[in-house]
Amino acid sequence: MTKLLDVIEEPSSYKDRSGRLVYRGDKVVRLIDDSFKTECIEIIESGFYEQCIEKEYLWPFESKEENGQLSFYSDKIELIIYPYEWGFEQFKAAALFHLDFLQYCLDNNYTLKDATPFNVQFVNGKPVFIDHLSIVKYSSGSPWMGYKQYCEMFVAPLVLSANVKGRWVKQLMMNLEGYSLEEVADILPFRCRFKSLAFIHIISLSKFKSSDQGRKFQIPKKKIKFIIKHLFVELEVLKPIGQKQNWLNYKSDFPYSASELNHKNELLSSWLTKEDSGLLLDVGANHSDFVNDVRKFFREVVLLDSDQAVVDDLFLNQVSNGSKIVEMDITMMSPSLGLNLTERSSFLQRIKPDVVLGLALVHHLFHQRNIPLAKIAELFNLFTGKLIVEFVDYTDEKYQVIENPENQHPYNKALFEKSFSKYYKIKEQSEVKKGKRYMYLMEKKNA
Amino acid sequence: MITTTYFMEYIDPGSGGLLFQLLISGVVGVIAFVKIYWRKIKGFFNKNKK
């Protein structure tokens, strides 16, 4: 294999025997291993990769051969969001997309050799397959190689979410290789024995033990398609249970009058559209209609919220505007995980925003999490870029609703400004609701 | 806390799955077919109700 000096190796690419993934400038490069080269060239020559790219199944790439080393060059995706940072609906969309793509591959005499949600990313709101080397030639009679992995990584978290209260998609963080089907079968309630999805693809599969003697059998492609169809039909109607809808009605219970809201939006637009074009991170996004207005000024907009129902609603209803949607509590961001703690990088390592929005958020962090203002300022300072933040005074009706009388930390506008001034220079500020709500435009002192 | 699966399963994600796939394929094919048509029938009547 050619030695490339100016490259950074992707820590998670050690698993793939067909090639390794490195970063070279602004390109992602897949260095194809000699063991997969002949098959890879055949797929290139057949035009199947091109076909998948045209159908928007596969992330585009360009193949090059330099000194005998076959490589795939593709553009870096602006921001990788890991499956455990998706909401239920987004995760389900990825699961259905994987089945759809597998079906397409089989129709063209190819297949996917594995089945992990880490091979899917959402770009402009749509799922796309990013692991080019997962596509291999289908040989007649062979099974769906990724079936069990699909059940462990896609079906298990979805079935758990639909039957047992909990954030099972998020818990993939602790199960990077997927759930143990035996353990999932034990957790599922008795009624799941009467549901074909859970009974067949989790409970029965977990109890089924066979050795390599199974390889004497051949399975017709038509029968694999039956399994794919069944999974699709069952998964597409799954809904999570026990989702609290705390913030779903925020829009109808808005704290601003029409003129105040208009003023706030005008202010934000004037602060944002002057020189910005990079990445906007909206922390505690909720149904931020305002972001729709400025979406076009940014290469990427990331909407972050910890409320499951809000995140699902954002994904289902705002998927067309192309923002990245992340289900995450800002006080518990994803850490580095996996082998040597480098396999999956932390959220902070991945996101480098140009602008951070924190609208009507500080008072929630203060009261619901008991975080002093100085620590809230420190939290925002973890991110790059300028900050647009809202301060809600204790006289505001919404503040009084969430006020925690146990919270003994001081809270006032002067202390808020002092705390944030440690890290930021306050460039502009404006009152958006008389005596109650204030907006600040801040720039980092050390920028 | 649910633990991760035994890592060898990644090495050959299909191991043990072939015979199982063969056994279930007929049953799941019928279930999928029935569900698809049941949903179509339900959809037809719901549309007519509206």
Interface residues (C-beta under 8 A of the other chain):
Chain A: K15 K113 D114 A115 P143 W144 M145 G146 Y147 K148 Q149 E152 Q171 M174 N175 L176 E177 G178 Y179 S180 L181 E183 V184 I187 S196 I200 S204 L205 F208 K209 S210 S211 D212 G214 R215 F217 I219 K223 I224 F226 I227 K229 H230 F232 V233 E234
Chain B: M1 I2 T3 T4 T5 Y6 F7 E9 Y10 P13 G14 S15 G16 G17 L18 L19 F20 Q21 L22 I24 S25 G26 V27 V28 G29 I31 A32 K35 I36
